Every structure is written in C-alpha cells, then in structure tokens.
Amino acid sequence: MNDAERAREILAGYRASIDNIDAALIHMLAERFRCTQAVGHLKATHGLPPADPTREAQQIERLRRLAREANLDPDFAEKFLNFVVKEVIRHHEQIAANGGA
C-alpha cells in the first residue's frame, strides 16, 4: 500500500467517526428539544415567560467553562448555545401563542 492509499484509508476512518458523532449530535439535539418543548408547555400553562435571561446567563457561563475544560473554543460554545436557545425561545413563544397547546 502506498502513502496515498494509506492516507485515504486513515481519512475514511476519520470520516466514519465524524459521521457517527454527527448522528449522535442530531439524536442528542432531538432529545434536548423534546425536553424544552415540555418546558414550553409547562411555562405556557402557568403563565411563565418564554425566556429566562437569568437561566440563559448561567448556562452560557457553564457551557463556556465546560468548553474551556474540553479544550473547545468558549466563544464557539457560546455561539452554539445562543443559536439553540434562540430556537427554544421561538418554540416557547409559539406554544404560548397557542395557549399551551
């Protein structure tokens, strides 16, 4: 096996791992959104606001710390969390607009 063939073999292994990680991320996000949907229904039923800035700030700090511990860019982790939280709040607003249904 020449160097290029060996490199392609190694690359295929990395890509298989990346594909598995991507699949796990999708499943984890789906589960997270199932939980946040339940939170949205609970908030709407009890007249609580869709957003919780205090909780969001705590989560950002927590995720930044976890990112640093994992040698991941904390700014990236914060951007990712902000994207997810924005979508969660949008869902909560929709649930509230539908009276919790």
Solvent accessible surface area in square Angstrom, and as a share of the most:
residue,aa,sasa,rsa
1,M,156,0.70
2,N,85,0.44
3,D,127,0.66
4,A,51,0.39
5,E,77,0.34
6,R,114,0.41
7,A,58,0.45
8,R,147,0.54
9,E,87,0.39
10,I,70,0.36
11,L,73,0.36
12,A,59,0.46
13,G,40,0.39
14,Y,137,0.52
15,R,142,0.52
16,A,53,0.41
17,S,57,0.37
18,I,93,0.47
19,D,91,0.47
20,N,104,0.54
21,I,103,0.52
22,D,71,0.37
23,A,49,0.38
24,A,49,0.38
25,L,88,0.44
26,I,113,0.57
27,H,130,0.58
28,M,133,0.59
29,L,48,0.24
30,A,40,0.31
31,E,86,0.38
32,R,80,0.29
33,F,41,0.17
34,R,143,0.52
35,C,72,0.43
36,T,20,0.11
37,Q,66,0.29
38,A,62,0.48
39,V,65,0.37
40,G,1,0.01
41,H,67,0.30
42,L,105,0.52
43,K,36,0.15
44,A,24,0.18
45,T,96,0.56
46,H,118,0.53
47,G,68,0.65
48,L,95,0.47
49,P,88,0.55
50,P,39,0.24
51,A,32,0.25
52,D,61,0.32
53,P,99,0.62
54,T,92,0.53
55,R,131,0.48
56,E,40,0.18
57,A,63,0.49
58,Q,109,0.48
59,Q,23,0.10
60,I,39,0.20
61,E,99,0.44
62,R,107,0.39
63,L,44,0.22
64,R,52,0.19
65,R,105,0.38
66,L,68,0.34
67,A,4,0.03
68,R,117,0.43
69,E,113,0.51
70,A,73,0.56
71,N,147,0.75
72,L,85,0.42
73,D,78,0.40
74,P,28,0.18
75,D,73,0.38
76,F,111,0.46
77,A,6,0.04
78,E,48,0.22
79,K,140,0.60
80,F,86,0.36
81,L,8,0.04
82,N,68,0.35
83,F,145,0.60
84,V,4,0.03
85,V,25,0.14
86,K,153,0.65
87,E,50,0.23
88,V,13,0.07
89,I,36,0.18
90,R,110,0.40
91,H,35,0.16
92,H,7,0.03
93,E,89,0.40
94,Q,91,0.41
95,I,11,0.05
96,A,46,0.35
97,A,88,0.69
98,N,99,0.51
99,G,66,0.64
100,G,15,0.14
101,A,95,0.73
